[in-house]
Amino acid sequence: MHTGTTWKIGQVTVTRIEELLGPSFRPEDLFDFWDPAVLEEHGHWMAPDFYQPSTNQIIMSVHSWLIRTPHHIILVDTCCGNQKHRPESPHFHQLNEPYLHRLRSAGVEPEDVDYVLCTHLHVDHVGWNTRLVDGRWVPTFPNAKYVFSREELNFWDPSKNPHLPEEPGDVFTDSVLPVIAANQAHVVSMTDQLSDTLLIEPTPGHSPGHIMLRLISGRDEGVFIGDVLHHPIQIYQPEWNSRFCMDPGQAIASRKYVLSHCTERNAQVFPAHFGAPHTGRIRSNGKSFLFDY
């Protein structure tokens, strides 16, 4: 069932909390293997929610998924955050967005959140982990456990990987280290479970320790896949990586695994960046896949 920005997975409610939405990248700047001929085949459904023909730009969303089970409140990925210094990522630099107001409008205060799950530690997935209070970055969700994969933490920690570029180091410093310092980190080794119905599985490739969350409620399943897919066109072209995928071969393997899994289980897929309606189901078409949104 779907009403507005809220969906039901069995007895569990899933709500989209928006930070940003709009045209962002030209397709050739986002995808490694963009073929303009794809617009002839897919342009009719890509516009206007996933592609803007007038500017030749992909429509991208940056949002969190708010999951409310009978026992827990979980936030999957925390977008970019406000007041974060990101000069190398102009879309995300020094934002001032009403993200927490939107969370409260959905009926949840920051203090209510039990878990924050970060599928990975890129700039647009960890920003609201912290907020600036009296000149210090402190955890935004003071009562939550923040779920990080160990592999992801080790890779992005500048003290363990001194060859990182400057911006990822800044992201780790202002959006991850304060959580660790507050003893709110819940570190998993790519596979774990938060409850009998909330399962963590590895989906590396886009980043070294990327994980996804499976929500199982009765016969229904929702899969929160982070950046395994950036855009619906990758359902039709799973060999297309974004330019941000760090291990291209592994990213393709994880993408095909997720597509097959969602098809076989009729699972609803919840990506981090799809335009409206932001979520859907994967269908099989012989040897390829289709998006039912």
PLY file of the C-alpha trace (Angstrom):
ply
format ascii 1.0
element vertex 293
property float x
property float y
property float z
element edge 292
property int vertex1
property int vertex2
end_header
0.00 0.00 0.00
1.22 3.51 -0.80
-0.11 6.83 0.44
1.81 10.00 -0.42
5.37 9.51 0.80
4.54 6.44 2.91
4.46 2.76 1.97
3.50 -0.38 3.87
5.62 -3.54 3.94
3.39 -5.99 5.77
2.79 -4.37 9.14
5.75 -2.00 8.82
5.55 1.63 7.67
8.23 3.15 5.43
8.34 6.92 4.89
10.60 8.93 2.61
12.30 11.91 4.28
13.49 14.27 1.56
16.52 16.50 1.67
17.08 17.37 -2.02
15.31 16.66 -5.31
15.96 17.96 -8.81
18.14 17.86 -11.93
21.78 17.26 -11.11
24.05 15.39 -13.55
24.14 15.00 -17.28
23.81 11.28 -18.00
27.28 11.13 -19.53
28.71 12.66 -16.34
27.00 10.11 -14.09
27.43 6.85 -16.00
30.60 5.22 -17.29
28.98 3.78 -20.41
26.17 6.18 -21.28
24.74 5.65 -24.78
22.50 8.54 -25.96
20.51 6.02 -28.03
19.01 4.76 -24.78
16.73 7.81 -24.76
15.00 6.56 -27.89
14.00 3.37 -26.08
13.49 4.63 -22.55
12.92 8.37 -22.79
9.13 7.99 -22.70
9.17 6.73 -19.10
12.32 8.49 -17.87
10.82 11.97 -18.34
9.88 13.93 -16.34
10.58 12.20 -13.01
13.94 10.57 -13.82
15.27 12.73 -16.67
14.82 16.35 -17.79
15.05 16.53 -21.60
15.25 20.34 -21.77
18.57 20.39 -19.89
19.74 16.81 -20.58
20.01 16.16 -16.85
19.24 13.20 -14.62
16.71 13.87 -11.87
18.24 12.77 -8.59
16.82 12.64 -5.10
18.69 12.64 -1.80
16.53 11.17 0.94
16.39 8.91 3.97
14.06 5.99 4.53
12.24 6.04 7.87
11.15 2.56 8.99
8.66 2.12 11.82
8.21 -1.44 13.08
6.18 -2.41 16.16
9.44 -2.37 18.14
11.92 0.01 16.49
12.33 3.23 14.56
15.12 2.97 11.99
16.55 5.65 9.70
18.39 4.40 6.62
21.06 6.84 5.37
21.13 10.45 6.52
21.73 12.52 3.38
24.14 15.47 3.31
23.47 17.50 6.45
23.43 21.22 7.10
26.44 23.50 7.50
28.85 20.84 6.24
31.96 22.15 4.47
31.93 20.37 1.09
33.59 22.65 -1.48
34.46 19.67 -3.70
30.76 18.70 -3.82
28.95 21.97 -4.63
25.49 20.36 -4.55
26.09 19.48 -0.88
28.16 22.45 0.33
26.87 24.49 3.29
23.27 23.36 2.94
20.43 24.76 5.01
17.57 22.33 4.43
14.50 21.65 6.66
15.32 17.95 6.95
14.60 17.66 10.66
11.35 19.56 10.20
10.32 16.96 7.61
11.27 14.18 10.00
9.13 15.75 12.72
6.28 16.22 10.24
6.39 12.46 9.79
5.81 12.11 13.53
9.36 11.32 14.66
11.67 13.38 16.84
15.44 12.81 16.64
15.32 11.36 20.15
12.85 8.67 18.99
15.23 6.98 16.54
16.56 3.61 17.72
18.91 2.80 14.81
20.60 4.77 12.06
21.86 2.47 9.33
24.47 3.88 6.95
24.63 1.74 3.81
28.04 3.33 3.22
29.99 6.43 4.23
29.83 8.68 1.18
29.15 12.37 1.67
25.43 12.20 0.81
24.64 9.28 3.14
26.05 10.37 6.50
25.54 14.14 6.75
22.70 14.20 9.27
24.54 11.73 11.47
25.66 14.88 13.26
24.61 18.49 13.68
26.47 21.57 14.83
25.75 22.55 18.45
27.77 25.34 20.08
30.55 24.89 17.54
30.79 21.08 17.98
29.53 18.25 15.82
27.33 16.02 17.96
25.12 13.03 17.08
21.77 14.21 15.73
20.01 11.13 17.11
21.17 10.94 20.73
19.48 7.65 21.63
20.28 5.74 18.45
22.83 3.12 17.64
24.50 3.97 14.32
25.13 0.87 12.21
28.38 0.96 10.21
30.12 -1.87 8.41
33.60 -2.51 9.74
35.08 -2.66 6.24
33.62 0.74 5.42
34.88 2.32 8.63
38.39 0.99 8.15
38.59 2.22 4.57
37.38 5.78 5.17
39.20 6.39 8.45
42.04 8.83 7.59
44.13 7.45 10.46
44.06 4.01 8.80
44.09 5.13 5.17
46.28 8.26 4.97
46.12 8.36 1.17
42.47 9.40 1.10
41.58 12.69 -0.62
40.76 15.59 1.66
36.96 15.64 1.41
36.29 12.02 2.43
38.52 12.66 5.42
36.45 15.71 6.33
33.24 13.68 5.98
34.59 11.03 8.34
35.78 13.66 10.82
32.54 15.64 11.11
29.93 12.93 10.45
31.37 9.64 11.76
34.00 10.30 14.43
31.59 12.19 16.74
29.29 9.16 16.69
32.15 6.86 17.63
33.28 9.27 20.37
29.76 9.23 21.82
29.85 5.40 21.99
26.87 5.19 19.64
28.50 3.12 16.88
27.21 -0.40 16.24
29.83 -1.99 14.00
28.94 -5.01 11.86
31.05 -7.21 9.63
28.92 -6.82 6.48
26.41 -9.44 7.70
24.27 -9.04 10.81
20.70 -8.59 11.96
19.02 -5.90 14.02
16.06 -8.18 14.74
14.45 -11.31 13.33
12.98 -9.21 10.51
15.81 -6.72 9.85
18.75 -8.38 8.11
22.01 -6.78 6.94
23.76 -8.19 3.88
26.93 -7.17 2.00
26.63 -5.37 -1.35
30.20 -4.09 -1.96
31.46 -2.46 -5.13
30.11 1.05 -5.04
32.24 1.32 -1.92
34.34 -1.33 -0.15
31.97 -2.00 2.75
28.59 -1.14 1.24
25.68 -2.97 2.92
21.94 -3.25 2.34
19.04 -3.79 4.74
16.34 -6.40 4.17
13.04 -5.76 5.94
10.83 -8.85 6.14
7.27 -8.52 7.43
5.09 -11.58 6.94
5.20 -12.48 3.26
6.38 -9.01 2.25
9.92 -7.74 1.89
11.52 -4.36 1.36
15.19 -3.97 0.41
17.05 -0.75 1.20
19.92 -0.74 -1.26
21.74 2.58 -0.86
23.76 3.21 -4.03
23.65 -0.25 -5.58
21.38 1.53 -8.06
21.58 5.27 -8.67
18.93 5.48 -11.38
16.19 3.20 -12.81
18.01 2.92 -16.15
20.48 0.61 -14.38
17.69 -1.93 -13.95
17.63 -2.22 -17.73
21.40 -1.76 -18.03
22.90 -3.41 -14.91
26.40 -3.27 -16.40
26.29 0.52 -16.21
28.15 1.78 -13.18
28.04 5.29 -11.86
31.35 7.12 -11.97
31.34 6.90 -8.18
31.54 3.09 -8.07
34.97 2.23 -6.71
35.18 -1.43 -7.80
33.31 -1.61 -11.14
33.27 -5.39 -11.45
32.08 -5.95 -7.91
29.49 -3.17 -8.25
27.97 -4.94 -11.27
27.93 -8.27 -9.41
26.17 -6.72 -6.40
23.67 -4.93 -8.66
22.77 -8.15 -10.48
22.45 -9.98 -7.17
20.05 -7.36 -5.82
17.98 -7.32 -9.02
17.69 -11.11 -9.01
16.88 -11.21 -5.30
14.13 -8.60 -5.61
12.65 -10.34 -8.64
12.59 -13.77 -7.03
11.09 -12.53 -3.75
8.83 -9.82 -5.24
10.61 -7.47 -2.86
10.03 -3.74 -3.03
13.28 -1.90 -3.69
14.04 1.33 -1.81
17.03 3.11 -3.43
18.65 6.26 -2.13
18.44 8.48 -5.22
15.51 7.60 -7.52
13.17 10.38 -8.54
9.42 10.08 -7.91
7.86 7.73 -7.01
11.27 6.78 -5.54
10.55 3.05 -5.11
9.10 0.09 -6.97
9.49 -3.59 -7.81
11.80 -5.41 -10.18
10.28 -7.71 -12.79
11.93 -10.27 -15.04
11.70 -10.01 -18.81
13.45 -13.13 -19.94
17.16 -12.41 -19.55
16.67 -8.78 -18.51
14.85 -6.78 -15.84
12.05 -4.21 -15.82
11.06 -1.56 -13.29
7.46 -1.59 -12.05
7.01 1.72 -10.28
0 1
1 2
2 3
3 4
4 5
5 6
6 7
7 8
8 9
9 10
10 11
11 12
12 13
13 14
14 15
15 16
16 17
17 18
18 19
19 20
20 21
21 22
22 23
23 24
24 25
25 26
26 27
27 28
28 29
29 30
30 31
31 32
32 33
33 34
34 35
35 36
36 37
37 38
38 39
39 40
40 41
41 42
42 43
43 44
44 45
45 46
46 47
47 48
48 49
49 50
50 51
51 52
52 53
53 54
54 55
55 56
56 57
57 58
58 59
59 60
60 61
61 62
62 63
63 64
64 65
65 66
66 67
67 68
68 69
69 70
70 71
71 72
72 73
73 74
74 75
75 76
76 77
77 78
78 79
79 80
80 81
81 82
82 83
83 84
84 85
85 86
86 87
87 88
88 89
89 90
90 91
91 92
92 93
93 94
94 95
95 96
96 97
97 98
98 99
99 100
100 101
101 102
102 103
103 104
104 105
105 106
106 107
107 108
108 109
109 110
110 111
111 112
112 113
113 114
114 115
115 116
116 117
117 118
118 119
119 120
120 121
121 122
122 123
123 124
124 125
125 126
126 127
127 128
128 129
129 130
130 131
131 132
132 133
133 134
134 135
135 136
136 137
137 138
138 139
139 140
140 141
141 142
142 143
143 144
144 145
145 146
146 147
147 148
148 149
149 150
150 151
151 152
152 153
153 154
154 155
155 156
156 157
157 158
158 159
159 160
160 161
161 162
162 163
163 164
164 165
165 166
166 167
167 168
168 169
169 170
170 171
171 172
172 173
173 174
174 175
175 176
176 177
177 178
178 179
179 180
180 181
181 182
182 183
183 184
184 185
185 186
186 187
187 188
188 189
189 190
190 191
191 192
192 193
193 194
194 195
195 196
196 197
197 198
198 199
199 200
200 201
201 202
202 203
203 204
204 205
205 206
206 207
207 208
208 209
209 210
210 211
211 212
212 213
213 214
214 215
215 216
216 217
217 218
218 219
219 220
220 221
221 222
222 223
223 224
224 225
225 226
226 227
227 228
228 229
229 230
230 231
231 232
232 233
233 234
234 235
235 236
236 237
237 238
238 239
239 240
240 241
241 242
242 243
243 244
244 245
245 246
246 247
247 248
248 249
249 250
250 251
251 252
252 253
253 254
254 255
255 256
256 257
257 258
258 259
259 260
260 261
261 262
262 263
263 264
264 265
265 266
266 267
267 268
268 269
269 270
270 271
271 272
272 273
273 274
274 275
275 276
276 277
277 278
278 279
279 280
280 281
281 282
282 283
283 284
284 285
285 286
286 287
287 288
288 289
289 290
290 291
291 292
